[in-house]
Structure formats: C-alpha cells, structure tokens
C-alpha cells in the first residue's frame, strides 16, 4: 500500500467480527464485535471476570476463538480454523507485571525483540525509545534498580521498539499507587499520540480509562454493552448496566410526562433526550452528583446522611423527604455536617431514564 492509499484508507485497522472464546466448555466471550481505526487509543473496561482480558489475548494470538473472525490491517489473523502465531502479528504487548528480564540491562530489555539488526542499529533504537519514555540516562541499569513507574516505561519502550501495528496493554498500571497510575496513563497516552500508535488497554479502573482512552468499550458478561467516548458513557449510557457501572449516581422513580420530561419526587426533570415511550410510562431517572446543585433559597430540602471530603468538592449522600437517597457533589467551601438540612435543586441537562420493566 503506498502513502496515498494509507492517507485515504478509512477501513478499520482492527476488526473483530462476532467472536466467541471459551475455556473448556465454559463460554467467556460471545457476540463480541469491535472496529478500531488507525491512531485510536481505546480501552476495554469492565469488572473482573467479564472477558476483557480474554479478548485482548485473542487479539494477541494467545487464545483461540471458537467463532467469528479477527482481522488486522485487512488481514485475517484469527479464525476458528487458523490462528496466526503471536510473533507474526506485529502487535506489541505490555503486561501487568512488566515481564522484564531481571538479568538484562534496560537497553538489553528494550532491544530483546529486535532480530537481524546490527548492534549499532539496536543502540540507536534503544536511545530513541529511552528518550521517548523520558529515561535517557538509564540504559545501563537493571530492572531491580528502577521504580515501578520506570519499569513500566521500560516495558512500554520494549513493546514499541519493533514499531508494531498496534499496542495491547493488560492492566499496565495496576501495581502502581493511585496518583502515579493516573499520571502515567496520561503520559503514556501522550507518547502514543505523538507517534500515532493505535492501542488498546484493558482495565477495571474507570478514572484510568477516562484519562487514557479516546473510546471505551464497557464489557459485561463477555460482550460490549456500549462503545463510546468517555463523555458519552457518563452522560448518555446506553444500558442500565453502563449507567450503574460508570461514575456515581442514584436512581429515583418517576413517570414520563412527554418525550423529554419526567415527573419525579424531587420535581419535574427535563433534559436533552427524547424518549418514544407513552405518557405516564413508569421510569427510573439516574441523577449524577453534578446534577444536584446546592441552593439555599430552594424549598426542596434534603438531610445529609454521609459526607466524603474530596479536596475541591465534598460528596454528600442526601436523604429526600420521601426517604429516597441521592448523591451530590458540592464545592468544599460549603462545609455541611451529617444531620444538616440543605436546599437543593436539579440541573440535569442529560436526561437518563430507563423504563421500570427494562
């Protein structure tokens, strides 16, 4: 394919078509479909045991599929009858435990997978990778002399050294502390964007996924519930599972007045979505913490049942007059105590409602 073909090609780099995977007789992935474009940085997000790591291993060639097709750059790499060996896929992999060789230096780890090259060429690539991951002076050190974050950068450099078509990352930051995990997710994203590298990360950490990915697939019981940018997953969840799994919030009952208005115990809520259900349809409305605002003059009062200080804001669990509870995030300069009553109002621009029978 010449340069003009590449620049105008709109076909997905990775196409997963209705695959299924199993361990013995137990099905762990089914009806799984996904297309990823060149340069996209993506994430498979879901609870433990949902099948996300199995999908990653199937893409890498470490796990067979029992149905469907996986294509990379319009080439079949996995079918039920033929599986291309992992080393022939031109896919880089960063593992959860880094998998660095303890007896090799940083540079030797980075260049380990570079075959048929002169030592000079390997050294050039090593220095390029070290500069890319901001470890230019550490090529002669050994893994045990590095911090966890530095080891993860070396693992990334090793995966990128052969110039793969795609990078796969399996819970790459899970062994790091929370702050470092978030910061490194942002850093790695910037590195990948700077080289226009397509990547998929698997994680169960929502904040990590939001910091890292352009698009996220929420996986539940072996299939994707929703594939969307982080903003849409939070404000426009397609299913009740996604609404519950992403972010925080609480459901309150109500009934539809018209396509975009719901009557609830906390008043009428009107949003940006239009539902085609009949008037008076019983529904539940999801209220996020940022949908509930503090308003001293409001006649709507709620009792503070629980409080978590989070720096710039405090997260309050509020009990409504009906007994229902919701969660609200107020600026932390409002310092209310458990048992206080506060005035509240609703500003839910994104109306998220589900029928009671769904």
C-alpha positions as CSV (number, residue, x, y, z in Angstrom):
1,X,0.0,0.0,0.0
2,X,1.5,3.4,-1.0
3,X,1.4,6.6,1.1
4,X,-1.6,7.9,-0.8
5,X,-3.5,4.7,-0.1
6,X,-2.7,4.9,3.6
7,X,-3.8,8.5,4.0
8,X,-7.2,7.9,2.3
9,X,-7.9,4.4,3.8
10,X,-10.9,4.5,6.1
11,X,-11.1,0.8,6.8
12,X,-10.5,-0.2,10.5
13,X,-7.0,-1.2,11.5
14,X,-8.6,-3.9,13.8
15,X,-11.9,-5.6,13.0
16,X,-13.4,-8.1,15.5
17,X,-16.4,-9.8,14.0
18,X,-18.8,-11.7,16.2
19,X,-16.1,-13.7,18.1
20,X,-16.6,-16.2,20.9
21,X,-14.0,-17.6,23.3
22,X,-14.2,-20.3,25.9
23,X,-12.2,-22.1,28.5
24,X,-13.0,-25.8,28.1
25,X,-16.8,-25.9,27.9
26,X,-17.3,-22.5,29.6
27,X,-18.1,-19.6,27.3
28,X,-16.4,-16.3,28.5
29,X,-16.8,-14.2,25.4
30,X,-19.7,-14.2,22.9
31,X,-21.2,-12.0,20.2
32,X,-18.2,-9.6,20.5
33,X,-17.8,-7.0,17.8
34,X,-15.4,-4.1,17.6
35,X,-13.8,-1.9,15.0
36,X,-10.8,0.3,15.8
37,X,-9.4,2.9,13.5
38,X,-5.7,3.8,12.9
39,X,-4.4,6.1,15.6
40,X,-7.2,5.4,18.1
41,X,-6.4,4.9,21.7
42,X,-9.0,2.6,23.2
43,X,-9.9,0.8,26.3
44,X,-11.9,-2.3,27.3
45,X,-13.4,-1.5,30.7
46,X,-15.3,-3.8,32.9
47,X,-15.5,-5.8,36.2
48,X,-13.3,-8.7,36.9
49,X,-14.3,-11.9,35.0
50,X,-16.2,-10.0,32.3
51,X,-14.0,-11.4,29.5
52,X,-12.0,-8.3,28.6
53,X,-8.5,-9.8,29.1
54,X,-9.6,-12.9,27.1
55,X,-10.4,-10.6,24.2
56,X,-7.0,-8.9,24.4
57,X,-5.3,-12.3,24.5
58,X,-7.3,-13.4,21.4
59,X,-6.2,-10.3,19.5
60,X,-2.5,-11.0,20.5
61,X,-2.8,-14.6,19.4
62,X,-2.5,-16.2,22.9
63,X,-6.1,-17.5,23.0
64,X,-8.1,-19.2,20.2
65,X,-11.6,-18.1,19.1
66,X,-14.4,-20.6,18.8
67,X,-16.5,-18.4,16.5
68,X,-16.0,-15.4,14.3
69,X,-13.0,-13.6,12.8
70,X,-10.3,-11.2,13.8
71,X,-8.6,-9.0,11.1
72,X,-5.6,-6.7,11.5
73,X,-4.9,-4.3,8.7
74,X,-7.4,-6.2,6.4
75,X,-5.5,-9.5,7.0
76,X,-7.1,-12.4,8.8
77,X,-5.1,-13.2,11.9
78,X,-7.6,-15.5,13.8
79,X,-10.4,-17.7,12.6
80,X,-11.8,-20.9,14.1
81,X,-9.6,-22.9,11.8
82,X,-6.4,-20.9,11.6
83,X,-4.5,-18.7,14.1
84,X,-1.5,-16.6,13.1
85,X,1.3,-17.0,15.6
86,X,1.7,-14.1,18.0
87,X,5.2,-13.2,16.7
88,X,3.9,-12.9,13.2
89,X,1.1,-10.4,14.0
90,X,3.3,-7.3,14.5
91,X,1.5,-6.5,17.7
92,X,3.2,-5.1,20.8
93,X,2.2,-6.2,24.3
94,X,2.7,-4.6,27.7
95,X,1.9,-7.0,30.5
96,X,0.5,-6.3,34.0
97,X,3.7,-7.5,35.7
98,X,6.0,-5.7,33.1
99,X,7.7,-9.1,32.3
100,X,11.2,-7.5,32.2
101,X,14.2,-9.8,32.2
102,X,16.0,-9.2,35.6
103,X,19.4,-10.3,34.3
104,X,19.3,-7.9,31.3
105,X,20.0,-4.2,31.4
106,X,17.4,-1.7,30.4
107,X,18.8,-1.4,26.9
108,X,19.1,-5.1,26.5
109,X,15.4,-5.5,27.6
110,X,14.3,-2.9,25.1
111,X,16.2,-4.4,22.2
112,X,15.5,-8.0,23.0
113,X,12.9,-8.5,20.3
114,X,14.9,-6.8,17.6
115,X,16.2,-9.6,15.4
116,X,18.6,-9.4,12.4
117,X,19.9,-5.9,13.2
118,X,23.4,-4.7,13.9
119,X,24.4,-3.7,17.4
120,X,24.7,-0.1,16.2
121,X,21.1,-0.1,14.9
122,X,19.8,-1.6,18.1
123,X,21.7,1.0,20.1
124,X,20.1,3.8,18.0
125,X,16.6,2.4,18.6
126,X,17.3,1.9,22.3
127,X,18.3,5.6,22.7
128,X,15.3,6.7,20.7
129,X,12.9,4.7,22.9
130,X,14.6,5.9,26.1
131,X,14.2,9.5,25.0
132,X,10.6,8.8,24.1
133,X,9.7,7.4,27.6
134,X,11.9,10.0,29.3
135,X,14.5,7.7,30.7
136,X,17.6,8.8,28.6
137,X,20.2,8.1,31.3
138,X,19.0,4.7,32.5
139,X,20.0,2.4,29.7
140,X,22.7,0.6,31.7
141,X,20.7,0.0,34.8
142,X,18.9,-3.2,35.7
143,X,15.1,-3.6,36.4
144,X,15.6,-4.0,40.2
145,X,17.3,-0.6,40.2
146,X,14.2,1.1,38.9
147,X,11.0,2.3,40.4
148,X,7.6,0.8,39.4
149,X,6.8,3.7,37.1
150,X,10.3,3.5,35.5
151,X,9.9,-0.3,34.9
152,X,6.5,0.3,33.3
153,X,8.1,2.9,30.9
154,X,10.8,0.4,30.0
155,X,8.2,-2.2,29.3
156,X,6.4,0.3,27.0
157,X,9.7,1.1,25.3
158,X,10.4,-2.6,24.6
159,X,6.9,-3.0,23.2
160,X,7.3,0.0,20.9
161,X,10.9,-0.8,19.7
162,X,9.8,-3.1,16.8
163,X,7.4,-0.5,15.5
164,X,4.2,-2.6,15.9
165,X,1.0,-2.0,14.1
166,X,-0.9,-2.0,17.4
167,X,-0.1,-1.9,21.1
168,X,-2.0,-4.0,23.6
169,X,-1.8,-3.3,27.3
170,X,-3.2,-5.6,30.0
171,X,-3.9,-3.7,33.3
172,X,-0.5,-2.0,32.8
173,X,-0.7,0.3,35.8
174,X,-2.5,-1.8,38.3
175,X,0.6,-2.4,40.6
176,X,1.2,1.3,41.0
177,X,-0.2,3.7,43.5
178,X,-3.3,5.7,42.6
179,X,-1.7,9.1,41.8
180,X,1.1,7.5,39.7
181,X,-1.4,5.3,37.9
182,X,-3.4,8.3,36.7
183,X,-0.3,10.4,35.8
184,X,1.3,7.5,33.9
185,X,-1.9,6.8,32.0
186,X,-1.9,10.4,30.7
187,X,1.9,10.3,30.0
188,X,1.6,7.0,28.0
189,X,-1.4,8.5,26.1
190,X,0.7,11.5,25.0
191,X,3.6,9.2,23.9
192,X,1.3,7.1,21.8
193,X,-0.5,10.1,20.3
194,X,2.9,11.6,19.4
195,X,3.7,8.6,17.3
196,X,0.1,8.0,16.1
197,X,0.2,4.5,17.6
198,X,-3.1,2.5,17.8
199,X,-3.6,1.0,21.3
200,X,-6.0,-1.0,23.4
201,X,-5.8,-1.1,27.2
202,X,-7.7,-3.4,29.4
203,X,-8.6,-2.1,32.9
204,X,-11.3,-2.2,35.6
205,X,-10.3,1.4,36.7
206,X,-12.7,4.0,35.3
207,X,-10.6,7.0,36.1
208,X,-7.6,5.3,34.4
209,X,-9.7,4.5,31.4
210,X,-11.1,8.1,31.2
211,X,-7.6,9.6,31.4
212,X,-6.2,7.2,28.7
213,X,-8.7,6.5,26.0
214,X,-10.4,8.2,23.1
215,X,-13.1,5.5,23.1
216,X,-14.1,2.9,25.7
217,X,-15.9,-0.4,25.4
218,X,-17.8,-1.3,28.5
219,X,-17.7,-5.1,28.7
220,X,-20.3,-7.1,30.6
221,X,-20.6,-10.9,30.6
222,X,-18.5,-11.4,27.5
223,X,-19.8,-8.7,25.2
224,X,-19.7,-5.0,24.7
225,X,-22.6,-3.1,26.3
226,X,-21.5,0.3,24.8
227,X,-18.6,1.6,22.7
228,X,-18.3,5.4,23.1
229,X,-16.1,8.3,24.2
230,X,-15.9,8.8,28.0
231,X,-18.2,11.8,27.9
232,X,-21.0,9.8,26.2
233,X,-20.6,6.8,28.6
234,X,-21.1,9.1,31.6
235,X,-23.8,11.4,30.2
236,X,-25.5,9.1,27.6
237,X,-25.3,5.5,28.9
238,X,-27.0,3.1,26.5
239,X,-28.0,0.4,29.1
240,X,-28.8,0.2,32.8
241,X,-25.5,-1.7,33.4
242,X,-23.4,1.1,31.9
243,X,-25.4,3.7,33.9
244,X,-24.7,1.8,37.1
245,X,-21.0,0.9,36.3
246,X,-19.8,4.3,35.0
247,X,-19.5,7.1,37.6
248,X,-21.7,7.6,40.6
249,X,-25.3,8.3,41.0
250,X,-28.7,7.1,42.2
251,X,-31.9,6.2,40.5
252,X,-35.2,7.8,41.6
253,X,-38.7,6.7,40.4
254,X,-40.9,8.8,38.1
255,X,-43.2,8.8,35.2
256,X,-43.0,10.3,31.7
257,X,-44.9,13.5,31.0
258,X,-43.7,13.8,27.5
259,X,-40.7,12.6,25.5
260,X,-38.2,14.8,27.3
261,X,-39.8,15.4,30.7
262,X,-40.2,13.2,33.7
263,X,-42.2,13.9,36.9
264,X,-40.3,12.7,40.0
265,X,-40.5,13.0,43.8
266,X,-37.9,15.8,43.5
267,X,-39.9,17.7,40.8
268,X,-40.0,17.7,37.0
269,X,-36.8,16.9,35.3
270,X,-36.4,18.0,31.6
271,X,-33.3,17.1,29.6
272,X,-31.8,16.8,26.2
273,X,-33.1,13.3,25.3
274,X,-36.4,12.4,23.8
275,X,-37.9,9.0,24.6
276,X,-40.6,7.4,22.4
277,X,-42.5,5.9,25.4
278,X,-46.1,6.7,26.1
279,X,-47.1,9.4,28.6
280,X,-47.3,8.0,32.2
281,X,-44.8,5.3,31.5
282,X,-43.1,4.4,34.8
283,X,-39.4,5.1,34.7
284,X,-36.3,5.5,36.8
285,X,-34.1,8.5,36.4
286,X,-30.4,8.5,37.0
287,X,-29.1,11.5,38.9
288,X,-25.4,12.1,38.9
289,X,-23.7,14.0,41.7
290,X,-23.3,17.0,39.4
291,X,-27.0,17.1,38.5
292,X,-27.9,18.2,42.1
293,X,-26.9,21.7,43.0
294,X,-26.8,23.5,46.3
295,X,-29.4,26.3,46.5
296,X,-30.2,27.9,49.9
297,X,-33.4,29.5,48.7
298,X,-34.9,26.3,47.4
299,X,-38.0,24.8,49.0
300,X,-36.6,21.4,48.3
301,X,-34.7,20.2,51.4
302,X,-32.6,17.2,52.0
303,X,-30.9,15.8,55.0
304,X,-27.1,15.0,54.9
305,X,-26.6,11.3,55.8
306,X,-23.0,10.9,54.8
307,X,-20.1,13.0,53.7
308,X,-16.7,12.4,51.9
309,X,-14.3,15.3,51.6
310,X,-12.5,15.1,48.2
311,X,-10.5,18.3,48.1
312,X,-12.1,20.8,45.7
313,X,-15.5,19.2,46.4
314,X,-17.3,17.1,49.0
315,X,-19.5,14.2,48.1
316,X,-22.7,14.2,50.2
317,X,-25.3,11.4,50.5
318,X,-28.7,13.2,50.8
319,X,-32.0,11.8,52.1
320,X,-35.0,13.3,50.4
321,X,-38.3,14.0,52.2
322,X,-39.7,10.8,50.6
323,X,-36.9,8.7,52.1
324,X,-35.0,8.2,48.8
325,X,-31.3,8.9,48.8
326,X,-29.2,10.7,46.2
327,X,-25.6,11.7,45.9
328,X,-24.4,15.3,45.3
329,X,-21.0,17.0,44.8
330,X,-20.9,20.5,46.4
331,X,-17.9,22.8,46.4
332,X,-15.9,22.1,49.5
333,X,-16.2,25.7,50.8
334,X,-19.7,24.6,51.8
335,X,-18.9,22.6,54.8
336,X,-22.1,20.9,56.0
337,X,-22.3,18.2,58.7
338,X,-24.2,15.0,59.0
339,X,-27.8,15.8,60.1
340,X,-27.9,19.2,58.5
341,X,-30.7,20.1,56.1
342,X,-29.7,21.8,52.8
343,X,-31.6,23.4,49.9
344,X,-31.2,21.6,46.6
345,X,-32.3,21.9,43.0
346,X,-31.9,19.8,39.9
347,X,-30.0,20.8,36.8
348,X,-30.0,17.6,34.8
349,X,-29.2,18.6,31.2
350,X,-28.7,15.0,30.3
351,X,-31.9,13.1,31.0
352,X,-31.0,9.5,31.7
353,X,-34.2,7.4,32.1
354,X,-34.9,3.7,31.9
355,X,-38.3,2.1,31.9
356,X,-39.1,0.2,35.1
357,X,-39.6,-3.0,33.1
358,X,-36.3,-2.9,31.3
